Amino acid sequence: MAPASRPLLYAAGGVRSFVIGFTGVALGLYLAALGYDPALVGGVVASGLAGNAVGVALVAGLGERLGRRRTLIGATVLCAAGLGALAAAPAAPSVVGLAAFLGMVNGMGRDRGPAQALEQSVLADATSDEHRTAAFVRYTFVQDVLGACGSLAAAVPTVVQHQFGLALVDAYRASLSSAALLSLVSVLLYARLPAAVGRAAAASPPARLSPESRRRVAGLSGLFALDSLGGGFIAGSILSYWFFRRFGLGGEALGPMFFAAKCLNAGSYFAAEALARRLGLVRTMVYTHLPTSVILLALPFLPTASLAIALFLVREAFVQMDVPARQSYVAAVTAPGERTAALALTSLARNVGWAAGPGLAGVTMTAFGLGAPLVAGAVVKAVYDVALYVSYRGVRPPEEH
């Protein structure tokens, strides 16, 4: 891949992350404005993530065959159409849920969809082993900075409501429709990518994963599914709904809070790169991630909004340090021609867990109280960290030998 292509991928991923950052906060508040109860909120978020999982599965099987550039464009157009349909749909939960599914609407607040898996495959093919983690750090940094700006933009519907005298639901509809149009900017960026981006770096990429890669990817996929199940309990839309119901906070407060969280995430990636050089990728993933589950356990028991926000932000300063390390690790332990499939399959596993989590979170919240999903998510994530370390501490990428 030509070096000039990397900024295009960074920019396209950043635009998409801005839209997802906005959606992750605004979707839960929009559904609350429609009068949905916790179970319905969780169901709609889960439906969108299930559609996301299907999209990632299609990329795993067909991404190389159709061409990565063509697939990137197609996935982006479909997501924009789905978000626009969700904004325009009547309030009936079945219609909103269907629009979320078909458009792969991401209520997590973090980009983990089919386009990201393809972009990561292209970046990994174009980077040496020594510089691979650094490339993923830059890519993820751009995504989180713009995702933070998207979260901050979740305050816009409230401003629009007050400035123009609109009903809050209509203000959210207009904002979601605008976000859908903005996401099409990525299509223009993908169109400028060279034709070579559409092909894997290997001259003759294998049709299937090798037996060794298959075992590694299967094991990692199972663990990532467990982690994402815990993450699904605390999806961005679920957290925004929790803060709203627990403390009465709206978009004008939650937008800046999630903006600050993503800025902390982004800044932590450079520390993750330094730790990976010193400790290795697996240890970096586990040592930075496990303590955040302990922090999450305390969150439901705090008495005031200011304390809850402060603890949440402390967690966000560490919780995403495993992301570039994880992406780099998957690319490192598979061959170049296998990477699209490997990255898509591990992303698929995460999407399956995310799809299950919000629905369970809604049911758990209804049955056991507002804080129950946060406790459940923390426990599941802690189990994942221990299992990852035990299983993969001896499987090292090439640069660590």
RODO-2510 file (C-alpha; in nm, 4 decimals, decimal comma):
residues 401
     n   res          X          Y          Z
     1     m     0,0000     0,0000     0,0000
     2     a     0,1302     0,3435    -0,0879
     3     p     0,2194     0,5545     0,2191
     4     a    -0,0225     0,8237     0,0988
     5     s    -0,3087     0,5772     0,1486
     6     r    -0,2633     0,5606     0,5247
     7     p    -0,3926     0,9136     0,5958
     8     l    -0,6990     0,8334     0,3865
     9     l    -0,7700     0,5273     0,6006
    10     y    -0,7073     0,7211     0,9211
    11     a    -0,9438     0,9953     0,8057
    12     a    -1,2164     0,7559     0,6893
    13     g    -1,1985     0,5633     1,0159
    14     g    -1,2088     0,8906     1,2069
    15     v    -1,5238     1,0129     1,0315
    16     r    -1,6938     0,6813     1,1000
    17     s    -1,5823     0,6934     1,4637
    18     f    -1,7244     1,0461     1,5018
    19     v    -2,0655     0,9218     1,3908
    20     i    -2,0448     0,6150     1,6151
    21     g    -1,9309     0,8272     1,9108
    22     f    -2,2384     1,0444     1,8637
    23     t    -2,4692     0,7469     1,8191
    24     g    -2,3329     0,5683     2,1261
    25     v    -2,4537     0,8526     2,3487
    26     a    -2,7536     0,9810     2,1533
    27     l    -2,9198     0,6477     2,0755
    28     g    -3,0014     0,5617     2,4362
    29     l    -3,1317     0,9138     2,5000
    30     y    -3,3325     0,9087     2,1759
    31     l    -3,4941     0,5792     2,2737
    32     a    -3,5681     0,7177     2,6199
    33     a    -3,7344     1,0186     2,4517
    34     l    -3,9484     0,7729     2,2551
    35     g    -4,0663     0,6330     2,5892
    36     y    -3,8860     0,2977     2,5709
    37     d    -3,8267     0,1062     2,8947
    38     p    -3,4842    -0,0503     2,9757
    39     a    -3,5680    -0,3831     2,8129
    40     l    -3,6674    -0,2149     2,4851
    41     v    -3,3607     0,0092     2,4897
    42     g    -3,1397    -0,2961     2,5339
    43     g    -3,3271    -0,4799     2,2608
    44     v    -3,2802    -0,2068     2,0006
    45     v    -2,9121    -0,1645     2,0833
    46     a    -2,8685    -0,5429     2,0641
    47     s    -3,0462    -0,5516     1,7272
    48     g    -2,8064    -0,2984     1,5786
    49     l    -2,5072    -0,4863     1,7126
    50     a    -2,6458    -0,8134     1,5772
    51     g    -2,6619    -0,6519     1,2332
    52     n    -2,3052    -0,5359     1,2855
    53     a    -2,2052    -0,8954     1,3601
    54     v    -2,3671    -1,0191     1,0404
    55     g    -2,1792    -0,7515     0,8446
    56     v    -1,8484    -0,8576     0,9961
    57     a    -1,9268    -1,2225     0,9157
    58     l    -1,9845    -1,1316     0,5516
    59     v    -1,6533    -0,9467     0,5437
    60     a    -1,4745    -1,2493     0,6882
    61     g    -1,6077    -1,4699     0,4113
    62     l    -1,6286    -1,2338     0,1150
    63     g    -1,4098    -0,9311     0,1876
    64     e    -1,1092    -1,0502    -0,0136
    65     r    -1,3199    -1,1954    -0,2930
    66     l    -1,5220    -0,8770    -0,3481
    67     g    -1,2228    -0,6485    -0,2987
    68     r    -1,1494    -0,4532     0,0147
    69     r    -1,2045    -0,1077    -0,1328
    70     r    -1,5384    -0,2044    -0,2871
    71     t    -1,6516    -0,3677     0,0368
    72     l    -1,5508    -0,0632     0,2407
    73     i    -1,7668     0,1591     0,0226
    74     g    -2,0634    -0,0775     0,0304
    75     a    -2,0563    -0,1196     0,4086
    76     t    -2,0381     0,2577     0,4611
    77     v    -2,3356     0,3287     0,2360
    78     l    -2,5424     0,0612     0,4102
    79     c    -2,4623     0,1989     0,7562
    80     a    -2,5553     0,5525     0,6506
    81     a    -2,8850     0,4317     0,5075
    82     g    -2,9647     0,2370     0,8230
    83     l    -2,8965     0,5271     1,0566
    84     g    -3,1105     0,7547     0,8422
    85     a    -3,3916     0,4986     0,8410
    86     l    -3,3761     0,4645     1,2189
    87     a    -3,4093     0,8418     1,2554
    88     a    -3,7077     0,8550     1,0205
    89     a    -3,8833     0,5401     1,1439
    90     p    -4,2042     0,5575     1,3467
    91     a    -4,1740     0,4915     1,7196
    92     a    -4,2839     0,1258     1,6963
    93     p    -4,0044    -0,0835     1,8551
    94     s    -4,0218    -0,3490     1,5835
    95     v    -3,9620    -0,0908     1,3084
    96     v    -3,6830     0,0858     1,4972
    97     g    -3,5193    -0,2474     1,5798
    98     l    -3,5332    -0,3615     1,2170
    99     a    -3,3781    -0,0365     1,0949
   100     a    -3,1025    -0,0728     1,3539
   101     f    -3,0315    -0,4299     1,2421
   102     l    -3,0262    -0,3661     0,8670
   103     g    -2,8148    -0,0537     0,9078
   104     m    -2,5727    -0,2104     1,1579
   105     v    -2,6399     0,0855     1,3908
   106     n    -2,3699     0,0822     1,6579
   107     g    -2,4931     0,1768     2,0033
   108     m    -2,1670     0,0734     2,1706
   109     g    -2,0052     0,4091     2,1020
   110     r    -1,6924     0,2352     1,9696
   111     d    -1,6167     0,1300     1,6148
   112     r    -1,5935    -0,2484     1,5848
   113     g    -1,7669    -0,3050     1,2517
   114     p    -1,6914    -0,4545     0,9105
   115     a    -1,5157    -0,1449     0,7740
   116     q    -1,2755    -0,1379     1,0662
   117     a    -1,1751    -0,5028     1,0135
   118     l    -1,0928    -0,4288     0,6503
   119     e    -0,8963    -0,1140     0,7331
   120     q    -0,6919    -0,3022     0,9921
   121     s    -0,6085    -0,5730     0,7390
   122     v    -0,4792    -0,3141     0,4925
   123     l    -0,2719    -0,1370     0,7595
   124     a    -0,1182    -0,4617     0,8851
   125     d    -0,0189    -0,5678     0,5327
   126     a     0,1565    -0,2359     0,4778
   127     t     0,3570    -0,2260     0,8009
   128     s     0,6647    -0,4115     0,9229
   129     d     0,6525    -0,6194     1,2411
   130     e     0,8577    -0,3595     1,4274
   131     h     0,6233    -0,0727     1,3386
   132     r     0,2909    -0,2578     1,3308
   133     t     0,1817    -0,1703     1,6865
   134     a     0,2760     0,1958     1,6300
   135     a     0,0616     0,2044     1,3142
   136     f    -0,2359     0,0634     1,5052
   137     v    -0,1795     0,3167     1,7835
   138     r    -0,2000     0,6060     1,5343
   139     y    -0,5070     0,4572     1,3683
   140     t    -0,6851     0,3999     1,6995
   141     f    -0,5787     0,7413     1,8303
   142     v    -0,7427     0,9192     1,5359
   143     q    -1,0561     0,7119     1,5812
   144     d    -1,0870     0,7875     1,9508
   145     v    -1,0149     1,1598     1,9190
   146     l    -1,2872     1,1982     1,6578
   147     g    -1,5086     0,9562     1,8490
   148     a    -1,4676     1,1869     2,1481
   149     c    -1,5825     1,4793     1,9358
   150     g    -1,8821     1,2723     1,8299
   151     s    -1,9699     1,2075     2,1932
   152     l    -1,9457     1,5794     2,2642
   153     a    -2,1835     1,6414     1,9740
   154     a    -2,4496     1,4441     2,1635
   155     a    -2,5277     1,7734     2,3365
   156     v    -2,6441     1,9169     2,0013
   157     p    -3,0026     1,7790     2,0112
   158     t    -3,0681     1,9516     2,3443
   159     v    -2,9293     2,2780     2,2059
   160     v    -3,1424     2,2414     1,8928
   161     q    -3,4481     2,1752     2,1075
   162     h    -3,4020     2,4964     2,3046
   163     q    -3,2929     2,7160     2,0150
   164     f    -3,5622     2,6147     1,7665
   165     g    -3,8434     2,5080     1,9970
   166     l    -3,8538     2,1532     1,8635
   167     a    -3,9757     1,8522     2,0528
   168     l    -3,6785     1,6590     2,1934
   169     v    -3,7621     1,3544     1,9804
   170     d    -3,7595     1,5661     1,6636
   171     a    -3,4275     1,7219     1,7618
   172     y    -3,2768     1,3743     1,7967
   173     r    -3,4242     1,2673     1,4630
   174     a    -3,2689     1,5651     1,2860
   175     s    -2,9312     1,5093     1,4498
   176     l    -2,9239     1,1374     1,3691
   177     s    -3,0145     1,2117     1,0071
   178     s    -2,7308     1,4642     0,9858
   179     a    -2,4895     1,2060     1,1280
   180     a    -2,5984     0,9601     0,8578
   181     l    -2,5144     1,2114     0,5858
   182     l    -2,1798     1,2908     0,7448
   183     s    -2,0790     0,9246     0,7408
   184     l    -2,0864     0,9295     0,3598
   185     v    -1,7696     1,1418     0,3631
   186     s    -1,5831     0,8146     0,4147
   187     v    -1,7062     0,6945     0,0756
   188     l    -1,5256     0,9854    -0,0914
   189     l    -1,2076     0,8974     0,0954
   190     y    -1,2247     0,5281     0,0035
   191     a    -1,2767     0,6194    -0,3610
   192     r    -0,9305     0,7825    -0,3587
   193     l    -0,7568     0,4655    -0,2432
   194     p    -0,5437     0,2914    -0,5081
   195     a    -0,6767    -0,0230    -0,6684
   196     a    -0,4034    -0,2276    -0,4974
   197     v    -0,5771    -0,1719    -0,1638
   198     g    -0,8515    -0,4013    -0,2832
   199     r    -0,6134    -0,6987    -0,2761
   200     a    -0,4312    -0,8629     0,0113
   201     a    -0,0575    -0,8162     0,0328
   202     a     0,0211    -1,1817    -0,0232
   203     a     0,0530    -1,2754    -0,3887
   204     s    -0,1485    -1,5924    -0,3383
   205     p    -0,3494    -1,5560    -0,0208
   206     p    -0,4745    -1,8840     0,1216
   207     a    -0,8424    -1,9530     0,0815
   208     r    -0,8542    -2,0672     0,4447
   209     l    -0,6633    -2,0113     0,7634
   210     s    -0,3775    -2,2527     0,8212
   211     p    -0,4389    -2,5138     1,0951
   212     e    -0,2147    -2,3257     1,3403
   213     s    -0,3810    -1,9922     1,2659
   214     r    -0,7224    -2,1539     1,2874
   215     r    -0,6500    -2,2772     1,6412
   216     r    -0,5186    -1,9393     1,7493
   217     v    -0,8022    -1,7436     1,5956
   218     a    -1,0640    -1,9810     1,7387
   219     g    -0,9214    -1,9466     2,0889
   220     l    -0,8866    -1,5709     2,0675
   221     s    -1,2350    -1,5391     1,9213
   222     g    -1,3861    -1,7262     2,2138
   223     l    -1,2053    -1,5055     2,4636
   224     f    -1,2901    -1,1857     2,2775
   225     a    -1,6563    -1,2907     2,2690
   226     l    -1,6466    -1,3252     2,6479
   227     d    -1,4879    -0,9813     2,6866
   228     s    -1,7377    -0,8200     2,4537
   229     l    -2,0274    -0,9857     2,6360
   230     g    -1,9094    -0,7996     2,9435
   231     g    -1,8695    -0,4866     2,7326
   232     g    -2,2229    -0,5259     2,6001
   233     f    -2,3572    -0,4934     2,9532
   234     i    -2,1988    -0,1466     2,9652
   235     a    -2,2480    -0,0305     2,6057
   236     g    -2,2363     0,3447     2,5560
   237     s    -2,6126     0,3623     2,5084
   238     i    -2,6706     0,1543     2,8221
   239     l    -2,4344     0,3724     3,0253
   240     s    -2,5967     0,6929     2,9007
   241     y    -2,9368     0,5469     2,9940
   242     w    -2,8002     0,4474     3,3375
   243     f    -2,6601     0,7942     3,4077
   244     f    -2,9886     0,9467     3,2921
   245     r    -3,2051     0,7270     3,5158
   246     r    -2,9679     0,7229     3,8138
   247     f    -2,8720     1,0907     3,8254
   248     g    -3,1000     1,2658     3,5736
   249     l    -2,8128     1,3588     3,3420
   250     g    -2,8989     1,4459     2,9797
   251     g    -2,6989     1,4952     2,6633
   252     e    -2,5649     1,8337     2,7751
   253     a    -2,3782     1,6573     3,0589
   254     l    -2,3193     1,3120     2,9126
   255     g    -2,1802     1,4415     2,5829
   256     p    -1,8872     1,6204     2,7516
   257     m    -1,8386     1,3245     2,9862
   258     f    -1,8001     1,0763     2,7017
   259     f    -1,5864     1,3293     2,5140
   260     a    -1,3466     1,3408     2,8088
   261     a    -1,3538     0,9614     2,8331
   262     k    -1,2513     0,9127     2,4718
   263     c    -0,9788     1,1758     2,5017
   264     l    -0,8390     0,9769     2,7935
   265     n    -0,8673     0,6597     2,5856
   266     a    -0,6789     0,8195     2,2979
   267     g    -0,3990     0,9536     2,5129
   268     s    -0,3501     0,6142     2,6757
   269     y    -0,2646     0,4427     2,3468
   270     f     0,0832     0,5907     2,3332
   271     a     0,1490     0,4570     2,6820
   272     a     0,0232     0,1201     2,5598
   273     e     0,2777     0,1240     2,2774
   274     a     0,5596     0,1894     2,5250
   275     l     0,4341    -0,0831     2,7578
   276     a     0,4065    -0,3302     2,4696
   277     r     0,7726    -0,2777     2,3848
   278     r     0,8677    -0,3403     2,7463
   279     l     0,6187    -0,6048     2,8626
   280     g     0,4905    -0,7633     2,5416
   281     l     0,1455    -0,7427     2,3838
   282     v    -0,0393    -0,9996     2,5981
   283     r     0,0872    -0,8638     2,9298
   284     t     0,0011    -0,5106     2,8183
   285     m    -0,3536    -0,6195     2,7398
   286     v    -0,4085    -0,7897     3,0743
   287     y    -0,2158    -0,5642     3,3123
   288     t    -0,3967    -0,2496     3,1931
   289     h    -0,7432    -0,4034     3,1563
   290     l    -0,7968    -0,6122     3,4702
   291     p    -0,7835    -0,3229     3,7225
   292     t    -1,0587    -0,1393     3,5358
   293     s    -1,3068    -0,4143     3,6189
   294     v    -1,2478    -0,3524     3,9891
   295     i    -1,3187     0,0166     3,9327
   296     l    -1,6375    -0,0662     3,7441
   297     l    -1,7647    -0,2762     4,0354
   298     a    -1,7668     0,0311     4,2583
   299     l    -1,9487     0,2603     4,0157
   300     p    -2,3117     0,1620     4,0975
   301     f    -2,2578     0,2228     4,4677
   302     l    -2,1465     0,5860     4,4477
   303     p    -2,3991     0,8347     4,5892
   304     t    -2,3455     1,1388     4,3667
   305     a    -2,3143     1,2114     3,9961
   306     s    -1,9822     1,3925     4,0399
   307     l    -1,8216     1,0921     4,2112
   308     a    -1,9633     0,8525     3,9528
   309     i    -1,8334     1,0640     3,6638
   310     a    -1,4907     1,0985     3,8274
   311     l    -1,4561     0,7214     3,8798
   312     f    -1,5832     0,6511     3,5306
   313     l    -1,3153     0,8798     3,3857
   314     v    -1,0427     0,7127     3,5944
   315     r    -1,1483     0,3827     3,4424
   316     e    -1,1476     0,5259     3,0908
   317     a    -0,7852     0,6376     3,1317
   318     f    -0,6821     0,2700     3,1329
   319     v    -0,9586     0,0520     2,9923
   320     q    -0,8807     0,0954     2,6215
   321     m    -0,5036     0,0526     2,6396
   322     d    -0,5510    -0,3084     2,5323
   323     v    -0,7156    -0,2141     2,2010
   324     p    -0,4141    -0,1382     1,9749
   325     a    -0,2212    -0,4181     2,1464
   326     r    -0,5017    -0,6635     2,0727
   327     q    -0,5362    -0,5571     1,7100
   328     s    -0,1614    -0,5788     1,6577
   329     y    -0,1455    -0,9186     1,8281
   330     v    -0,4102    -1,0761     1,6029
   331     a    -0,2302    -0,9455     1,2947
   332     a     0,1050    -1,0631     1,4302
   333     v     0,0119    -1,4273     1,4903
   334     t    -0,1422    -1,4781     1,1436
   335     a     0,0062    -1,4628     0,7933
   336     p    -0,0542    -1,1589     0,5642
   337     g    -0,3020    -1,3418     0,3393
   338     e    -0,4978    -1,4583     0,6436
   339     r    -0,5348    -1,1241     0,8158
   340     t    -0,8637    -1,0052     0,6690
   341     a    -1,0281    -1,3310     0,7749
   342     a    -0,8527    -1,3391     1,1145
   343     l    -0,9306    -0,9780     1,2037
   344     a    -1,2874    -1,0115     1,0784
   345     l    -1,3488    -1,3383     1,2662
   346     t    -1,2172    -1,2017     1,5946
   347     s    -1,4204    -0,8858     1,5360
   348     l    -1,7238    -1,1036     1,4612
   349     a    -1,6803    -1,2805     1,7941
   350     r    -1,6720    -0,9446     1,9699
   351     n    -1,9837    -0,8305     1,7861
   352     v    -2,1707    -1,1465     1,8853
   353     g    -2,0888    -1,0774     2,2493
   354     w    -2,1872    -0,7132     2,2153
   355     a    -2,5157    -0,8108     2,0513
   356     a    -2,6038    -1,0362     2,3437
   357     g    -2,4899    -0,7975     2,6170
   358     p    -2,7279    -0,4990     2,5837
   359     g    -3,0393    -0,7166     2,5715
   360     l    -2,9242    -0,8995     2,8833
   361     a    -2,8371    -0,5644     3,0402
   362     g    -3,1909    -0,4370     2,9856
   363     v    -3,3433    -0,7492     3,1368
   364     t    -3,0947    -0,7471     3,4260
   365     m    -3,1623    -0,3802     3,4942
   366     t    -3,5353    -0,4429     3,5048
   367     a    -3,5062    -0,7476     3,7286
   368     f    -3,2250    -0,6544     3,9676
   369     g    -3,1898    -0,2774     3,9554
   370     l    -3,0103    -0,0073     3,7609
   371     g    -2,6590    -0,1019     3,8706
   372     a    -2,6840    -0,4754     3,8004
   373     p    -2,5484    -0,4612     3,4393
   374     l    -2,2363    -0,2766     3,5559
   375     v    -2,1579    -0,5424     3,8158
   376     a    -2,2219    -0,8236     3,5680
   377     g    -2,0035    -0,6603     3,3034
   378     a    -1,7154    -0,6157     3,5480
   379     v    -1,7197    -0,9799     3,6573
   380     v    -1,7282    -1,1144     3,3010
   381     k    -1,4437    -0,8885     3,1903
   382     a    -1,2268    -0,9945     3,4846
   383     v    -1,2747    -1,3611     3,3931
   384     y    -1,1679    -1,2800     3,0356
   385     d    -0,8459    -1,1107     3,1450
   386     v    -0,7351    -1,4046     3,3585
   387     a    -0,8204    -1,6572     3,0866
   388     l    -0,6343    -1,4586     2,8196
   389     y    -0,3189    -1,4424     3,0255
   390     v    -0,3233    -1,8109     3,1157
   391     s    -0,3892    -1,9208     2,7571
   392     y    -0,1690    -1,6893     2,5477
   393     r     0,1190    -1,5595     2,7564
   394     g     0,3467    -1,8088     2,5783
   395     v     0,2336    -1,7249     2,2221
   396     r     0,4572    -1,4363     2,1245
   397     p     0,4522    -1,2207     1,8077
   398     p     0,7675    -1,2153     1,5884
   399     e     0,9080    -0,8921     1,7318
   400     e     0,9112    -1,0371     2,0861
   401     h     1,1314    -1,3392     2,0049
***
